[in-house]
Amino acid sequence: MIQETVQRVGWILGELPEDERAGTTVEQWLQSIHQESGLTYDRALRSEVEAPKIMGEIETIVQMLEGNGPLFYGSAGLPIGNAISRRKAKMEEQAEVRRQRQLLEASRLRHSRRSVLDGNLLFRNLPYFMKIERRPTRRCLRGHACGRAE
């Protein structure tokens, strides 16, 4: 599990632009201090208490950078501040696109309902004799339109 987490940290650092990475390497990260425990990340990952927390944070960061996870507001000792800002902006943009689509759909439904209601009002305003469904009359055996079969 530790090796997998270290590989994920390497992937995260690889996803960041060079100027944001500021030369940070996986080895440097392992030797940096975990703020909550005061241990290096290397020792914290070997701790039964801190390892699950750190692994969860790293996994959340990976999901965020892949674009399918929630925003992560910590850093887990990684230089991801700008990545978080970019992801937040992208999420806001996606939310705005969804909102515009919902507004468009609501407008379309409103116009559709209005058309149906207008059609019903027109039908209600017709004189009674025009509302009656007219069926063609049956012809009798002689060809008259009397409706009697003779």
MARLO-198180 format. One record per atom (N, C-alpha, C): x, y, z; residue in one letter; residue number from 0; atom name. Coordinates in steps of 0.001 Angstrom, whole numbers. Layout:
+---------+---------+---------+------+-----+------+
:       u :       v :       w : type : seq : atom :
+---------+---------+---------+------+-----+------+
:       X :       Y :       Z :    a : NUM :   CA :
...
+---------+---------+---------+------+-----+------+
***
This chain:
+---------+---------+---------+------+-----+------+
:       u :       v :       w : type : seq : atom :
+---------+---------+---------+------+-----+------+
:     821 :   -1202 :       0 :    m :   0 :    N :
:       0 :       0 :       0 :    m :   0 :   CA :
:     865 :    1265 :       0 :    m :   0 :    C :
:    1975 :    1219 :     734 :    i :   1 :    N :
:    2851 :    2382 :     789 :    i :   1 :   CA :
:    3435 :    2651 :    -590 :    i :   1 :    C :
:    3877 :    1586 :   -1256 :    q :   2 :    N :
:    4471 :    1742 :   -2581 :    q :   2 :   CA :
:    3442 :    2310 :   -3564 :    q :   2 :    C :
:    2216 :    1841 :   -3465 :    e :   3 :    N :
:    1145 :    2348 :   -4340 :    e :   3 :   CA :
:     900 :    3837 :   -4085 :    e :   3 :    C :
:     894 :    4248 :   -2836 :    t :   4 :    N :
:     707 :    5662 :   -2496 :    t :   4 :   CA :
:    1866 :    6488 :   -3027 :    t :   4 :    C :
:    3086 :    5985 :   -2904 :    v :   5 :    N :
:    4259 :    6696 :   -3412 :    v :   5 :   CA :
:    4169 :    6836 :   -4939 :    v :   5 :    C :
:    3695 :    5792 :   -5616 :    q :   6 :    N :
:    3503 :    5875 :   -7070 :    q :   6 :   CA :
:    2456 :    6923 :   -7424 :    q :   6 :    C :
:    1384 :    6995 :   -6643 :    r :   7 :    N :
:     344 :    7997 :   -6897 :    r :   7 :   CA :
:     886 :    9413 :   -6691 :    r :   7 :    C :
:    1728 :    9592 :   -5685 :    v :   8 :    N :
:    2348 :   10904 :   -5466 :    v :   8 :   CA :
:    3195 :   11259 :   -6683 :    v :   8 :    C :
:    3930 :   10289 :   -7210 :    g :   9 :    N :
:    4711 :   10522 :   -8428 :    g :   9 :   CA :
:    3831 :   10912 :   -9599 :    g :   9 :    C :
:    2675 :   10258 :   -9711 :    w :  10 :    N :
:    1739 :   10593 :  -10788 :    w :  10 :   CA :
:    1211 :   12022 :  -10608 :    w :  10 :    C :
:     856 :   12365 :   -9374 :    i :  11 :    N :
:     349 :   13720 :   -9086 :    i :  11 :   CA :
:    1395 :   14756 :   -9484 :    i :  11 :    C :
:    2623 :   14542 :   -9069 :    l :  12 :    N :
:    3690 :   15497 :   -9406 :    l :  12 :   CA :
:    3901 :   15565 :  -10919 :    l :  12 :    C :
:    3733 :   14445 :  -11591 :    g :  13 :    N :
:    3861 :   14431 :  -13053 :    g :  13 :   CA :
:    2751 :   15187 :  -13756 :    g :  13 :    C :
:    1582 :   15268 :  -13131 :    e :  14 :    N :
:     446 :   15991 :  -13722 :    e :  14 :   CA :
:     562 :   17501 :  -13565 :    e :  14 :    C :
:    1368 :   17946 :  -12621 :    l :  15 :    N :
:    1507 :   19384 :  -12377 :    l :  15 :   CA :
:    2493 :   19999 :  -13367 :    l :  15 :    C :
:    2229 :   21229 :  -13814 :    p :  16 :    N :
:    3204 :   21921 :  -14656 :    p :  16 :   CA :
:    4528 :   22098 :  -13902 :    p :  16 :    C :
:    5617 :   22139 :  -14644 :    e :  17 :    N :
:    6954 :   22225 :  -14051 :    e :  17 :   CA :
:    7094 :   23403 :  -13097 :    e :  17 :    C :
:    6556 :   24568 :  -13482 :    d :  18 :    N :
:    6700 :   25750 :  -12622 :    d :  18 :   CA :
:    5932 :   25606 :  -11306 :    d :  18 :    C :
:    4846 :   24848 :  -11298 :    e :  19 :    N :
:    4099 :   24626 :  -10061 :    e :  19 :   CA :
:    4771 :   23569 :   -9178 :    e :  19 :    C :
:    5392 :   22620 :   -9821 :    r :  20 :    N :
:    6066 :   21554 :   -9087 :    r :  20 :   CA :
:    7243 :   22098 :   -8279 :    r :  20 :    C :
:    7860 :   23141 :   -8789 :    a :  21 :    N :
:    8988 :   23805 :   -8124 :    a :  21 :   CA :
:   10080 :   22806 :   -7727 :    a :  21 :    C :
:   10314 :   21844 :   -8595 :    g :  22 :    N :
:   11382 :   20885 :   -8339 :    g :  22 :   CA :
:   11066 :   19833 :   -7302 :    g :  22 :    C :
:    9842 :   19767 :   -6821 :    t :  23 :    N :
:    9471 :   18777 :   -5816 :    t :  23 :   CA :
:    9541 :   17381 :   -6434 :    t :  23 :    C :
:   10172 :   16468 :   -5735 :    t :  24 :    N :
:   10252 :   15073 :   -6162 :    t :  24 :   CA :
:    9565 :   14202 :   -5120 :    t :  24 :    C :
:    9362 :   12957 :   -5467 :    v :  25 :    N :
:    8744 :   12022 :   -4531 :    v :  25 :   CA :
:    9628 :   11863 :   -3295 :    v :  25 :    C :
:   10943 :   11800 :   -3512 :    e :  26 :    N :
:   11864 :   11645 :   -2384 :    e :  26 :   CA :
:   11785 :   12848 :   -1443 :    e :  26 :    C :
:   11704 :   14046 :   -2017 :    q :  27 :    N :
:   11579 :   15246 :   -1182 :    q :  27 :   CA :
:   10267 :   15217 :    -403 :    q :  27 :    C :
:    9204 :   14785 :   -1064 :    w :  28 :    N :
:    7916 :   14710 :    -387 :    w :  28 :   CA :
:    7978 :   13730 :     775 :    w :  28 :    C :
:    8597 :   12562 :     560 :    l :  29 :    N :
:    8703 :   11565 :    1623 :    l :  29 :   CA :
:    9468 :   12095 :    2838 :    l :  29 :    C :
:   10422 :   12992 :    2602 :    q :  30 :    N :
:   11226 :   13544 :    3699 :    q :  30 :   CA :
:   10611 :   14800 :    4312 :    q :  30 :    C :
:    9549 :   15349 :    3665 :    s :  31 :    N :
:    8897 :   16538 :    4229 :    s :  31 :   CA :
:    8047 :   16132 :    5427 :    s :  31 :    C :
:    7667 :   17109 :    6227 :    i :  32 :    N :
:    6959 :   16855 :    7483 :    i :  32 :   CA :
:    5446 :   16846 :    7268 :    i :  32 :    C :
:    4817 :   15795 :    7751 :    h :  33 :    N :
:    3354 :   15696 :    7765 :    h :  33 :   CA :
:    2866 :   16591 :    8899 :    h :  33 :    C :
:    2071 :   17604 :    8583 :    q :  34 :    N :
:    1688 :   18634 :    9548 :    q :  34 :   CA :
:     908 :   18089 :   10740 :    q :  34 :    C :
:      52 :   17148 :   10532 :    e :  35 :    N :
:    -790 :   16647 :   11622 :    e :  35 :   CA :
:     -19 :   15829 :   12650 :    e :  35 :    C :
:     935 :   15047 :   12170 :    s :  36 :    N :
:    1631 :   14145 :   13098 :    s :  36 :   CA :
:    3018 :   14644 :   13501 :    s :  36 :    C :
:    3604 :   15509 :   12697 :    g :  37 :    N :
:    4966 :   15953 :   12970 :    g :  37 :   CA :
:    6016 :   14964 :   12483 :    g :  37 :    C :
:    5576 :   13869 :   11892 :    l :  38 :    N :
:    6479 :   12868 :   11334 :    l :  38 :   CA :
:    6768 :   13190 :    9869 :    l :  38 :    C :
:    7828 :   12610 :    9330 :    t :  39 :    N :
:    8023 :   12732 :    7888 :    t :  39 :   CA :
:    6931 :   11891 :    7222 :    t :  39 :    C :
:    6645 :   12188 :    5970 :    y :  40 :    N :
:    5631 :   11397 :    5267 :    y :  40 :   CA :
:    6060 :    9939 :    5180 :    y :  40 :    C :
:    7363 :    9687 :    5063 :    d :  41 :    N :
:    7865 :    8322 :    5025 :    d :  41 :   CA :
:    7475 :    7577 :    6305 :    d :  41 :    C :
:    7715 :    8171 :    7447 :    r :  42 :    N :
:    7362 :    7532 :    8726 :    r :  42 :   CA :
:    5849 :    7513 :    8945 :    r :  42 :    C :
:    5177 :    8579 :    8543 :    a :  43 :    N :
:    3723 :    8634 :    8728 :    a :  43 :   CA :
:    3031 :    7541 :    7916 :    a :  43 :    C :
:    3563 :    7251 :    6720 :    l :  44 :    N :
:    2974 :    6184 :    5903 :    l :  44 :   CA :
:    3186 :    4804 :    6523 :    l :  44 :    C :
:    4162 :    4682 :    7382 :    r :  45 :    N :
:    4411 :    3405 :    8064 :    r :  45 :   CA :
:    3631 :    3315 :    9383 :    r :  45 :    C :
:    3000 :    4399 :    9767 :    s :  46 :    N :
:    2222 :    4442 :   11009 :    s :  46 :   CA :
:     831 :    3878 :   10753 :    s :  46 :    C :
:     331 :    3101 :   11684 :    e :  47 :    N :
:   -1015 :    2529 :   11544 :    e :  47 :   CA :
:   -2092 :    3593 :   11677 :    e :  47 :    C :
:   -1781 :    4671 :   12375 :    v :  48 :    N :
:   -2761 :    5732 :   12602 :    v :  48 :   CA :
:   -2795 :    6708 :   11434 :    v :  48 :    C :
:   -1637 :    7183 :   10989 :    e :  49 :    N :
:   -1578 :    8234 :    9976 :    e :  49 :   CA :
:   -1672 :    7715 :    8544 :    e :  49 :    C :
:   -1212 :    6504 :    8288 :    a :  50 :    N :
:   -1176 :    5973 :    6916 :    a :  50 :   CA :
:   -2538 :    5988 :    6229 :    a :  50 :    C :
:   -3616 :    5502 :    6867 :    p :  51 :    N :
:   -4917 :    5526 :    6172 :    p :  51 :   CA :
:   -5374 :    6937 :    5818 :    p :  51 :    C :
:   -5105 :    7902 :    6683 :    k :  52 :    N :
:   -5492 :    9291 :    6403 :    k :  52 :   CA :
:   -4749 :    9808 :    5181 :    k :  52 :    C :
:   -3434 :    9601 :    5180 :    i :  53 :    N :
:   -2610 :   10106 :    4070 :    i :  53 :   CA :
:   -2997 :    9415 :    2770 :    i :  53 :    C :
:   -3186 :    8111 :    2801 :    m :  54 :    N :
:   -3575 :    7370 :    1599 :    m :  54 :   CA :
:   -4914 :    7866 :    1062 :    m :  54 :    C :
:   -5851 :    8147 :    1960 :    g :  55 :    N :
:   -7147 :    8688 :    1542 :    g :  55 :   CA :
:   -7008 :   10063 :     911 :    g :  55 :    C :
:   -6155 :   10912 :    1489 :    e :  56 :    N :
:   -5925 :   12244 :     924 :    e :  56 :   CA :
:   -5314 :   12142 :    -466 :    e :  56 :    C :
:   -4320 :   11276 :    -623 :    i :  57 :    N :
:   -3659 :   11120 :   -1914 :    i :  57 :   CA :
:   -4646 :   10590 :   -2949 :    i :  57 :    C :
:   -5467 :    9639 :   -2564 :    e :  58 :    N :
:   -6469 :    9094 :   -3485 :    e :  58 :   CA :
:   -7471 :   10176 :   -3896 :    e :  58 :    C :
:   -7882 :   11018 :   -2957 :    t :  59 :    N :
:   -8809 :   12107 :   -3271 :    t :  59 :   CA :
:   -8168 :   13100 :   -4239 :    t :  59 :    C :
:   -6885 :   13386 :   -4046 :    i :  60 :    N :
:   -6175 :   14294 :   -4954 :    i :  60 :   CA :
:   -6106 :   13694 :   -6346 :    i :  60 :    C :
:   -5818 :   12402 :   -6446 :    v :  61 :    N :
:   -5764 :   11732 :   -7755 :    v :  61 :   CA :
:   -7119 :   11844 :   -8454 :    v :  61 :    C :
:   -8204 :   11553 :   -7736 :    q :  62 :    N :
:   -9538 :   11636 :   -8322 :    q :  62 :   CA :
:   -9853 :   13054 :   -8776 :    q :  62 :    C :
:   -9450 :   14040 :   -7974 :    m :  63 :    N :
:   -9692 :   15437 :   -8335 :    m :  63 :   CA :
:   -8945 :   15792 :   -9622 :    m :  63 :    C :
:   -7689 :   15381 :   -9714 :    l :  64 :    N :
:   -6903 :   15703 :  -10906 :    l :  64 :   CA :
:   -7391 :   14955 :  -12139 :    l :  64 :    C :
:   -7987 :   13792 :  -11934 :    e :  65 :    N :
:   -8566 :   13048 :  -13058 :    e :  65 :   CA :
:   -9886 :   13662 :  -13510 :    e :  65 :    C :
:  -10425 :   14563 :  -12695 :    g :  66 :    N :
:  -11643 :   15266 :  -13078 :    g :  66 :   CA :
:  -12927 :   14606 :  -12642 :    g :  66 :    C :
:  -12860 :   13581 :  -11805 :    n :  67 :    N :
:  -14106 :   12928 :  -11399 :    n :  67 :   CA :
:  -14261 :   12849 :   -9889 :    n :  67 :    C :
:  -13499 :   13629 :   -9178 :    g :  68 :    N :
:  -13601 :   13617 :   -7731 :    g :  68 :   CA :
:  -13914 :   14999 :   -7187 :    g :  68 :    C :
:  -14159 :   15071 :   -5891 :    p :  69 :    N :
:  -14458 :   16362 :   -5266 :    p :  69 :   CA :
:  -13197 :   17212 :   -5129 :    p :  69 :    C :
:  -13399 :   18478 :   -4846 :    l :  70 :    N :
:  -12265 :   19350 :   -4571 :    l :  70 :   CA :
:  -11592 :   18899 :   -3284 :    l :  70 :    C :
:  -10283 :   19017 :   -3249 :    f :  71 :    N :
:   -9534 :   18673 :   -2053 :    f :  71 :   CA :
:   -8953 :   19967 :   -1521 :    f :  71 :    C :
:   -9278 :   20322 :    -296 :    y :  72 :    N :
:   -8865 :   21614 :     235 :    y :  72 :   CA :
:   -7602 :   21556 :    1080 :    y :  72 :    C :
:   -6987 :   20396 :    1191 :    g :  73 :    N :
:   -5701 :   20295 :    1864 :    g :  73 :   CA :
:   -4606 :   20306 :     819 :    g :  73 :    C :
:   -3421 :   19893 :    1222 :    s :  74 :    N :
:   -2355 :   19786 :     230 :    s :  74 :   CA :
:   -1607 :   18475 :     346 :    s :  74 :    C :
:   -1726 :   17801 :    1477 :    a :  75 :    N :
:    -995 :   16564 :    1739 :    a :  75 :   CA :
:     494 :   16761 :    1470 :    a :  75 :    C :
:     985 :   17964 :    1711 :    g :  76 :    N :
:    2394 :   18249 :    1525 :    g :  76 :   CA :
:    2810 :   18414 :      73 :    g :  76 :    C :
:    1841 :   18457 :    -836 :    l :  77 :    N :
:    2133 :   18580 :   -2268 :    l :  77 :   CA :
:    1790 :   19981 :   -2760 :    l :  77 :    C :
:    2497 :   20473 :   -3768 :    p :  78 :    N :
:    2225 :   21823 :   -4301 :    p :  78 :   CA :
:    1034 :   21833 :   -5267 :    p :  78 :    C :
:    -173 :   21639 :   -4739 :    i :  79 :    N :
:   -1351 :   21494 :   -5607 :    i :  79 :   CA :
:   -2318 :   22670 :   -5516 :    i :  79 :    C :
:   -1897 :   23778 :   -4928 :    g :  80 :    N :
:   -2797 :   24933 :   -4773 :    g :  80 :   CA :
:   -3376 :   25418 :   -6085 :    g :  80 :    C :
:   -2545 :   25566 :   -7112 :    n :  81 :    N :
:   -3038 :   26035 :   -8412 :    n :  81 :   CA :
:   -3902 :   24979 :   -9101 :    n :  81 :    C :
:   -3572 :   23706 :   -8899 :    a :  82 :    N :
:   -4381 :   22626 :   -9476 :    a :  82 :   CA :
:   -5788 :   22645 :   -8876 :    a :  82 :    C :
:   -5872 :   22923 :   -7585 :    i :  83 :    N :
:   -7181 :   23017 :   -6929 :    i :  83 :   CA :
:   -7964 :   24185 :   -7510 :    i :  83 :    C :
:   -7294 :   25317 :   -7716 :    s :  84 :    N :
:   -7970 :   26490 :   -8292 :    s :  84 :   CA :
:   -8472 :   26202 :   -9699 :    s :  84 :    C :
:   -7648 :   25518 :  -10503 :    r :  85 :    N :
:   -8078 :   25178 :  -11873 :    r :  85 :   CA :
:   -9271 :   24241 :  -11852 :    r :  85 :    C :
:   -9236 :   23245 :  -10968 :    r :  86 :    N :
:  -10345 :   22287 :  -10878 :    r :  86 :   CA :
:  -11623 :   22978 :  -10407 :    r :  86 :    C :
:  -11482 :   23897 :   -9462 :    k :  87 :    N :
:  -12643 :   24637 :   -8970 :    k :  87 :   CA :
:  -13264 :   25460 :  -10093 :    k :  87 :    C :
:  -12415 :   26139 :  -10882 :    a :  88 :    N :
:  -12921 :   26938 :  -12007 :    a :  88 :   CA :
:  -13622 :   26050 :  -13029 :    a :  88 :    C :
:  -13053 :   24870 :  -13297 :    k :  89 :    N :
:  -13669 :   23960 :  -14258 :    k :  89 :   CA :
:  -15014 :   23449 :  -13745 :    k :  89 :    C :
:  -15088 :   23146 :  -12447 :    m :  90 :    N :
:  -16350 :   22686 :  -11861 :    m :  90 :   CA :
:  -17414 :   23787 :  -11927 :    m :  90 :    C :
:  -17014 :   25023 :  -11692 :    e :  91 :    N :
:  -17955 :   26146 :  -11783 :    e :  91 :   CA :
:  -18437 :   26317 :  -13215 :    e :  91 :    C :
:  -17530 :   26152 :  -14166 :    e :  92 :    N :
:  -17896 :   26262 :  -15583 :    e :  92 :   CA :
:  -18882 :   25156 :  -15958 :    e :  92 :    C :
:  -18624 :   23925 :  -15512 :    q :  93 :    N :
:  -19534 :   22814 :  -15786 :    q :  93 :   CA :
:  -20895 :   23039 :  -15138 :    q :  93 :    C :
:  -20903 :   23595 :  -13935 :    a :  94 :    N :
:  -22165 :   23884 :  -13257 :    a :  94 :   CA :
:  -22953 :   24942 :  -14030 :    a :  94 :    C :
:  -22266 :   25933 :  -14572 :    e :  95 :    N :
:  -22938 :   26975 :  -15354 :    e :  95 :   CA :
:  -23527 :   26391 :  -16637 :    e :  95 :    C :
:  -22788 :   25507 :  -17293 :    v :  96 :    N :
:  -23297 :   24859 :  -18506 :    v :  96 :   CA :
:  -24542 :   24043 :  -18173 :    v :  96 :    C :
:  -24504 :   23280 :  -17051 :    r :  97 :    N :
:  -25683 :   22509 :  -16633 :    r :  97 :   CA :
:  -26863 :   23433 :  -16342 :    r :  97 :    C :
:  -26593 :   24544 :  -15681 :    r :  98 :    N :
:  -27660 :   25496 :  -15348 :    r :  98 :   CA :
:  -28286 :   26069 :  -16614 :    r :  98 :    C :
:  -27447 :   26413 :  -17603 :    q :  99 :    N :
:  -27964 :   26944 :  -18867 :    q :  99 :   CA :
:  -28812 :   25898 :  -19589 :    q :  99 :    C :
:  -28371 :   24645 :  -19563 :    r : 100 :    N :
:  -29148 :   23569 :  -20195 :    r : 100 :   CA :
:  -30491 :   23400 :  -19498 :    r : 100 :    C :
:  -30498 :   23469 :  -18177 :    q : 101 :    N :
:  -31749 :   23331 :  -17428 :    q : 101 :   CA :
:  -32690 :   24484 :  -17733 :    q : 101 :    C :
:  -32156 :   25698 :  -17828 :    l : 102 :    N :
:  -32989 :   26848 :  -18169 :    l : 102 :   CA :
:  -33581 :   26698 :  -19569 :    l : 102 :    C :
:  -32766 :   26224 :  -20497 :    l : 103 :    N :
:  -33239 :   26023 :  -21863 :    l : 103 :   CA :
:  -34333 :   24959 :  -21895 :    l : 103 :    C :
:  -34130 :   23864 :  -21165 :    e : 104 :    N :
:  -35132 :   22797 :  -21114 :    e : 104 :   CA :
:  -36420 :   23299 :  -20458 :    e : 104 :    C :
:  -36305 :   24068 :  -19387 :    a : 105 :    N :
:  -37488 :   24619 :  -18717 :    a : 105 :   CA :
:  -38254 :   25546 :  -19658 :    a : 105 :    C :
:  -37537 :   26345 :  -20406 :    s : 106 :    N :
:  -38178 :   27250 :  -21360 :    s : 106 :   CA :
:  -38891 :   26455 :  -22452 :    s : 106 :    C :
:  -38229 :   25405 :  -22935 :    r : 107 :    N :
:  -38829 :   24570 :  -23968 :    r : 107 :   CA :
:  -40110 :   23914 :  -23448 :    r : 107 :    C :
:  -40060 :   23406 :  -22221 :    l : 108 :    N :
:  -41251 :   22787 :  -21639 :    l : 108 :   CA :
:  -42368 :   23803 :  -21428 :    l : 108 :    C :
:  -41998 :   24999 :  -20990 :    r : 109 :    N :
:  -42999 :   26047 :  -20774 :    r : 109 :   CA :
:  -43691 :   26387 :  -22091 :    r : 109 :    C :
:  -42914 :   26518 :  -23174 :    h : 110 :    N :
:  -43511 :   26832 :  -24480 :    h : 110 :   CA :
:  -44352 :   25664 :  -24988 :    h : 110 :    C :
:  -43896 :   24454 :  -24718 :    s : 111 :    N :
:  -44644 :   23278 :  -25136 :    s : 111 :   CA :
:  -45991 :   23227 :  -24423 :    s : 111 :    C :
:  -45984 :   23470 :  -23106 :    r : 112 :    N :
:  -47242 :   23481 :  -22348 :    r : 112 :   CA :
:  -48158 :   24602 :  -22818 :    r : 112 :    C :
:  -47572 :   25748 :  -23110 :    r : 113 :    N :
:  -48380 :   26886 :  -23563 :    r : 113 :   CA :
:  -49057 :   26544 :  -24889 :    r : 113 :    C :
:  -48337 :   25852 :  -25790 :    s : 114 :    N :
:  -48930 :   25469 :  -27072 :    s : 114 :   CA :
:  -50096 :   24522 :  -26866 :    s : 114 :    C :
:  -49931 :   23567 :  -25954 :    v : 115 :    N :
:  -51011 :   22625 :  -25677 :    v : 115 :   CA :
:  -52200 :   23363 :  -25078 :    v : 115 :    C :
:  -51929 :   24247 :  -24122 :    l : 116 :    N :
:  -53033 :   25005 :  -23519 :    l : 116 :   CA :
:  -53721 :   25887 :  -24545 :    l : 116 :    C :
:  -52946 :   26543 :  -25394 :    d : 117 :    N :
:  -53557 :   27385 :  -26432 :    d : 117 :   CA :
:  -54437 :   26541 :  -27339 :    d : 117 :    C :
:  -53986 :   25344 :  -27675 :    g : 118 :    N :
:  -54786 :   24446 :  -28508 :    g : 118 :   CA :
:  -56069 :   24046 :  -27810 :    g : 118 :    C :
:  -56013 :   23765 :  -26526 :    n : 119 :    N :
:  -57210 :   23403 :  -25763 :    n : 119 :   CA :
:  -58169 :   24578 :  -25673 :    n : 119 :    C :
:  -57645 :   25783 :  -25493 :    l : 120 :    N :
:  -58522 :   26962 :  -25431 :    l : 120 :   CA :
:  -59216 :   27190 :  -26755 :    l : 120 :    C :
:  -58512 :   26983 :  -27849 :    l : 121 :    N :
:  -59140 :   27145 :  -29161 :    l : 121 :   CA :
:  -60269 :   26139 :  -29331 :    l : 121 :    C :
:  -60025 :   24890 :  -28898 :    f : 122 :    N :
:  -61037 :   23860 :  -29025 :    f : 122 :   CA :
:  -62253 :   24201 :  -28164 :    f : 122 :    C :
:  -62025 :   24731 :  -26955 :    r : 123 :    N :
:  -63135 :   25081 :  -26075 :    r : 123 :   CA :
:  -63982 :   26217 :  -26632 :    r : 123 :    C :
:  -63377 :   27086 :  -27417 :    n : 124 :    N :
:  -64117 :   28232 :  -27951 :    n : 124 :   CA :
:  -64901 :   27911 :  -29218 :    n : 124 :    C :
:  -64755 :   26696 :  -29726 :    l : 125 :    N :
:  -65511 :   26338 :  -30921 :    l : 125 :   CA :
:  -66976 :   26126 :  -30556 :    l : 125 :    C :
:  -67866 :   26411 :  -31465 :    p : 126 :    N :
:  -69282 :   26121 :  -31219 :    p : 126 :   CA :
:  -69470 :   24610 :  -31017 :    p : 126 :    C :
:  -70501 :   24250 :  -30284 :    y : 127 :    N :
:  -70727 :   22858 :  -29927 :    y : 127 :   CA :
:  -70789 :   21944 :  -31150 :    y : 127 :    C :
:  -71524 :   22380 :  -32180 :    f : 128 :    N :
:  -71713 :   21503 :  -33329 :    f : 128 :   CA :
:  -70403 :   21215 :  -34057 :    f : 128 :    C :
:  -69375 :   22079 :  -33865 :    m : 129 :    N :
:  -68085 :   21839 :  -34529 :    m : 129 :   CA :
:  -67222 :   20868 :  -33725 :    m : 129 :    C :
:  -67553 :   20650 :  -32461 :    k : 130 :    N :
:  -66783 :   19747 :  -31621 :    k : 130 :   CA :
:  -67204 :   18302 :  -31814 :    k : 130 :    C :
:  -68394 :   18097 :  -32318 :    i : 131 :    N :
:  -68916 :   16748 :  -32493 :    i : 131 :   CA :
:  -68105 :   16056 :  -33584 :    i : 131 :    C :
:  -67662 :   14868 :  -33264 :    e : 132 :    N :
:  -66891 :   14123 :  -34250 :    e : 132 :   CA :
:  -67854 :   13657 :  -35335 :    e : 132 :    C :
:  -67545 :   14001 :  -36531 :    r : 133 :    N :
:  -68427 :   13631 :  -37642 :    r : 133 :   CA :
:  -67921 :   12337 :  -38266 :    r : 133 :    C :
:  -68836 :   11400 :  -38339 :    r : 134 :    N :
:  -68498 :   10123 :  -38961 :    r : 134 :   CA :
:  -69186 :   10077 :  -40317 :    r : 134 :    C :
:  -68536 :    9467 :  -41235 :    p : 135 :    N :
:  -69220 :    9347 :  -42532 :    p : 135 :   CA :
:  -70478 :    8489 :  -42368 :    p : 135 :    C :
:  -71521 :    8863 :  -43060 :    t : 136 :    N :
:  -72775 :    8113 :  -42942 :    t : 136 :   CA :
:  -72662 :    6822 :  -43724 :    t : 136 :    C :
:  -73345 :    5832 :  -43188 :    r : 137 :    N :
:  -73345 :    4558 :  -43901 :    r : 137 :   CA :
:  -74362 :    4624 :  -45042 :    r : 137 :    C :
:  -74102 :    3937 :  -46051 :    r : 138 :    N :
:  -75024 :    3898 :  -47191 :    r : 138 :   CA :
:  -75856 :    2611 :  -47108 :    r : 138 :    C :
:  -77095 :    2757 :  -47464 :    c : 139 :    N :
:  -77937 :    1570 :  -47475 :    c : 139 :   CA :
:  -77645 :     760 :  -48738 :    c : 139 :    C :
:  -78304 :    -347 :  -48877 :    l : 140 :    N :
:  -78039 :   -1206 :  -50037 :    l : 140 :   CA :
:  -78375 :    -519 :  -51355 :    l : 140 :    C :
:  -79291 :     442 :  -51330 :    r : 141 :    N :
:  -79669 :    1169 :  -52552 :    r : 141 :   CA :
:  -78715 :    2314 :  -52861 :    r : 141 :    C :
:  -77723 :    2591 :  -51914 :    g : 142 :    N :
:  -76784 :    3648 :  -52170 :    g : 142 :   CA :
:  -77177 :    4980 :  -51570 :    g : 142 :    C :
:  -78332 :    4997 :  -50834 :    h : 143 :    N :
:  -78745 :    6222 :  -50197 :    h : 143 :   CA :
:  -77953 :    6449 :  -48916 :    h : 143 :    C :
:  -77766 :    7674 :  -48500 :    a : 144 :    N :
:  -77044 :    7997 :  -47275 :    a : 144 :   CA :
:  -77979 :    8036 :  -46075 :    a : 144 :    C :
:  -78884 :    7113 :  -45997 :    c : 145 :    N :
:  -79853 :    7118 :  -44921 :    c : 145 :   CA :
:  -79326 :    6432 :  -43676 :    c : 145 :    C :
:  -78300 :    5616 :  -43808 :    g : 146 :    N :
:  -77720 :    4931 :  -42670 :    g : 146 :   CA :
:  -78387 :    3622 :  -42353 :    g : 146 :    C :
:  -79478 :    3258 :  -43082 :    r : 147 :    N :
:  -80144 :    1997 :  -42827 :    r : 147 :   CA :
:  -79673 :     956 :  -43833 :    r : 147 :    C :
:  -79395 :    -200 :  -43339 :    a : 148 :    N :
:  -79011 :   -1266 :  -44236 :    a : 148 :   CA :
:  -80271 :   -1993 :  -44649 :    a : 148 :    C :
:  -80664 :   -1790 :  -45859 :    e : 149 :    N :
:  -81909 :   -2407 :  -46342 :    e : 149 :   CA :
:  -81632 :   -3569 :  -47246 :    e : 149 :    C :
+---------+---------+---------+------+-----+------+
***
